[in-house]
């Protein structure tokens, strides 16, 4: 378990931050940008959970939030060895498989799509759509990092699946798609 005795350390006052391996990076580095985007997605999911009191989906989202902390720790561990270890936390394929199972379970109850949908409907669904957009932004930042440095393929798969899960969850929260707000191309011309 992580223990934080003091919140401020002053070590980042020079514009750098520490990674798991002890190295330091500028706070604006691509790796830190990806970690920050994952944190933003996690925060958006937390806001969505607040709109789902009593829903079984809230527990799933809370599990995902924990996985996103794992993903942040994974991104904060540079290197090419993606094997989890005693002191190295890595996203694993089992986490991706669990998320795929969750996607399939929610999607099985949805009405077929007849159009693209606008992010909205119920408040809970709208909040999940915000989280979905945040997850997509995190994925863009993680793949930008992966274009220049090694990134765990399971971490990239997880963040990719996350936006898919959030999409189908938003539809489920809109009465299994019945209350989705459909896009009408060119409606306002």
URPEVEN-V104130 format. One record per pair of residues at least 12 apart in sequence whose ideal C-beta (glycine too) atoms are under 8 Angstrom apart, sorted by sequence separation. I is the first residue (numbers start at 0). J is the second residue. If there is no record, write none. Layout:
i: [I I]
j: [J J]
//
This chain:
i: [14 18 48 76 14 47 48 76 118 141 142 118 141 11 16 73 44 48 72 73 73 138 141 44 45 69 44 69 70 138 69 137 138 41 44 138 66 134 138 69 41 40 41 134 135 66 134 38 37 41 131 134 66 37 38 37 131 63 130 131 34 37 128 127 131 34 33 34 127 128 59 127 30 125 30 124 127 124 30 124 56 120 123 124 118 121 120 121 19 120 116 124 22 19 20 18 19 20 121 18 19 20 95 102 109 120 18 94 98 105 120 120 90 92 95 99 102 106 109 119 89 91 95 98 102 105 109 90 94 98 101 105 108 116 117 89 90 92 112 116 117 89 95 102 105 110 111 116 117 98 105 109 110 115 116 19 74 90 108 109 110 114 115 19 113 114 19 54 114 74 79 81 77 78 81 50 51 77 81 50 47 50 74 49 73 47 46 47 74 73 47 43 46 47 46 70 43 44 43 70 70 44 40 43 42 43 66 40 39 40 67 40 36 39 40 39 63 36 37 36 63 36 33 36 37 35 36 33 32 33 60 59 33 29 32 33 32 56 29 30 29 56 56 29 30 40 29 37 40 44 51]
j: [26 30 60 88 27 60 61 89 131 154 155 132 155 26 31 88 60 64 88 89 90 155 158 63 64 88 64 89 90 158 90 158 159 64 67 161 90 158 162 94 67 67 68 161 162 94 162 67 67 71 162 165 98 70 71 71 165 98 165 166 71 74 165 165 169 74 74 75 168 169 101 169 74 169 75 169 172 170 77 172 105 169 172 173 169 172 172 173 72 173 170 178 77 75 76 75 76 77 178 76 77 78 153 160 167 178 77 153 157 164 179 180 151 153 156 160 163 167 170 180 151 153 157 160 164 167 171 153 157 161 164 168 171 179 180 153 154 156 176 180 181 154 160 167 170 175 176 181 182 164 171 175 176 181 182 86 141 157 175 176 177 181 182 87 181 182 88 123 183 144 149 151 148 149 152 122 123 149 153 123 123 126 150 126 151 126 126 127 154 154 129 126 129 130 130 154 129 130 130 157 158 133 130 133 133 134 157 133 133 134 161 136 133 136 137 137 161 136 137 137 164 139 137 140 141 140 141 140 140 141 168 168 143 140 143 144 144 168 143 144 144 171 172 147 148 158 148 158 161 165 172]
//
